[in-house]
């Protein structure tokens, strides 16, 4: 018999009144558990919204608990601060543009309860506007290659696959998507939570990498399905998003790479980043080209501030050899060898 558990489903909101109108009803209706198993509570943590979000919550969603912050703390610190105020065994980080399905929560809870070594898991993440396709942000769970480039079962770079149940098998992952991420809350806090210095983007990969190095596992659960709009806050071509992705990726690598790989990987990343900036410029995307160069400059400026985090990660790691950080270059296999889908890698 499963032990009674408390589950917190937490949506971080910033001026997302319309998304709350569109998607919160499904979360409230379907985030339930059998009474004998546990209780699920839906929270909205508000990052200093100036629109009508809080009035909407008070008027239309009286059962939803609210946590109100004085300003926009970003994705990472917003969740860290919210979790400091929540008593739960499991917590779900849920984007405000996600439509959940009937029964979505139960398979995640059952899986975590049956696998105590698993610290984080995700559902099958499908595209809201093309419901037979995986969604870019996480599909069926993710990996990174030798040089830190993320990819997923079901999505490599901009190639997104249709779901034919080809990735339903339970396999180890390096990271689960922050769009809908269930964590074992005591372990989340044990490893330090999301890195607030990232503000947004790459923080869930960094978190899961730390979990993996400390001996915990990350998985996906095919029996749970949700639909994600994606890009609702910053679209893929936004220079701000480009800046955060490149900067945070470099900081994540610095924090987590084994000592014997650090210099070589970072040298290669420098070359690859300058190539990326040149490609943006050739396409006339000057904002993104400048964002890459600015990200590298900011990484160099911030690197010393992350030295203590790197030392802590090295000291607390059970093993630095994480199989889900693959040894090949995904750039090489995708662009030069033509491996466009995960099963071809």
Secondary structure as the mmCIF struct_conf table of DSSP 4:
data_model
#
loop_
_struct_conf.conf_type_id
_struct_conf.id
_struct_conf.beg_label_comp_id
_struct_conf.beg_label_asym_id
_struct_conf.beg_label_seq_id
_struct_conf.end_label_comp_id
_struct_conf.end_label_asym_id
_struct_conf.end_label_seq_id
HELX_LH_PP_P HELX_LH_PP_P1 UNK A 2 UNK A 4
STRN STRN1 UNK A 5 UNK A 13
BEND BEND1 UNK A 14 UNK A 15
HELX_RH_AL_P HELX_RH_AL_P1 UNK A 17 UNK A 30
TURN_TY1_P TURN_TY1_P1 UNK A 35 UNK A 37
STRN STRN2 UNK A 38 UNK A 47
BEND BEND2 UNK A 48 UNK A 48
BEND BEND3 UNK A 51 UNK A 52
HELX_RH_AL_P HELX_RH_AL_P2 UNK A 53 UNK A 60
TURN_TY1_P TURN_TY1_P2 UNK A 62 UNK A 63
BEND BEND4 UNK A 64 UNK A 64
STRN STRN3 UNK A 65 UNK A 69
BEND BEND5 UNK A 70 UNK A 71
HELX_RH_AL_P HELX_RH_AL_P3 UNK A 74 UNK A 83
TURN_TY1_P TURN_TY1_P3 UNK A 84 UNK A 85
BEND BEND6 UNK A 89 UNK A 89
STRN STRN4 UNK A 90 UNK A 94
TURN_TY1_P TURN_TY1_P4 UNK A 96 UNK A 97
STRN STRN5 UNK A 98 UNK A 100
TURN_TY1_P TURN_TY1_P5 UNK A 102 UNK A 103
HELX_RH_AL_P HELX_RH_AL_P4 UNK A 104 UNK A 114
TURN_TY1_P TURN_TY1_P6 UNK A 116 UNK A 117
STRN STRN6 UNK A 118 UNK A 127
BEND BEND7 UNK A 128 UNK A 130
TURN_TY1_P TURN_TY1_P7 UNK A 131 UNK A 132
STRN STRN7 UNK A 133 UNK A 134
TURN_TY1_P TURN_TY1_P8 UNK A 136 UNK A 140
STRN STRN8 UNK A 142 UNK A 144
TURN_TY1_P TURN_TY1_P9 UNK A 146 UNK A 147
BEND BEND8 UNK A 148 UNK A 148
STRN STRN9 UNK A 150 UNK A 152
TURN_TY1_P TURN_TY1_P10 UNK A 153 UNK A 154
STRN STRN10 UNK A 155 UNK A 156
TURN_TY1_P TURN_TY1_P11 UNK A 157 UNK A 158
STRN STRN11 UNK A 159 UNK A 160
STRN STRN12 UNK A 162 UNK A 162
BEND BEND9 UNK A 164 UNK A 165
TURN_TY1_P TURN_TY1_P12 UNK A 166 UNK A 167
BEND BEND10 UNK A 169 UNK A 169
BEND BEND11 UNK A 174 UNK A 174
STRN STRN13 UNK A 175 UNK A 175
TURN_TY1_P TURN_TY1_P13 UNK A 178 UNK A 179
STRN STRN14 UNK A 180 UNK A 184
HELX_RH_AL_P HELX_RH_AL_P5 UNK A 185 UNK A 190
TURN_TY1_P TURN_TY1_P14 UNK A 191 UNK A 192
BEND BEND12 UNK A 194 UNK A 194
HELX_RH_3T_P HELX_RH_3T_P1 UNK A 196 UNK A 198
BEND BEND13 UNK A 200 UNK A 202
HELX_RH_AL_P HELX_RH_AL_P6 UNK A 203 UNK A 213
TURN_TY1_P TURN_TY1_P15 UNK A 214 UNK A 215
STRN STRN15 UNK A 217 UNK A 228
BEND BEND14 UNK A 232 UNK A 234
TURN_TY1_P TURN_TY1_P16 UNK A 236 UNK A 237
HELX_RH_AL_P HELX_RH_AL_P7 UNK A 239 UNK A 256
BEND BEND15 UNK A 257 UNK A 257
HELX_RH_AL_P HELX_RH_AL_P8 UNK A 259 UNK A 282
TURN_TY1_P TURN_TY1_P17 UNK A 283 UNK A 284
HELX_RH_AL_P HELX_RH_AL_P9 UNK A 286 UNK A 302
HELX_RH_3T_P HELX_RH_3T_P2 UNK A 303 UNK A 306
HELX_RH_AL_P HELX_RH_AL_P10 UNK A 307 UNK A 316
BEND BEND16 UNK A 318 UNK A 318
BEND BEND17 UNK A 320 UNK A 320
TURN_TY1_P TURN_TY1_P18 UNK A 323 UNK A 324
STRN STRN16 UNK A 325 UNK A 325
BEND BEND18 UNK A 327 UNK A 328
HELX_RH_AL_P HELX_RH_AL_P11 UNK A 330 UNK A 331
HELX_RH_PI_P HELX_RH_PI_P1 UNK A 332 UNK A 336
BEND BEND19 UNK A 337 UNK A 337
BEND BEND20 UNK A 341 UNK A 341
HELX_RH_3T_P HELX_RH_3T_P3 UNK A 342 UNK A 344
#
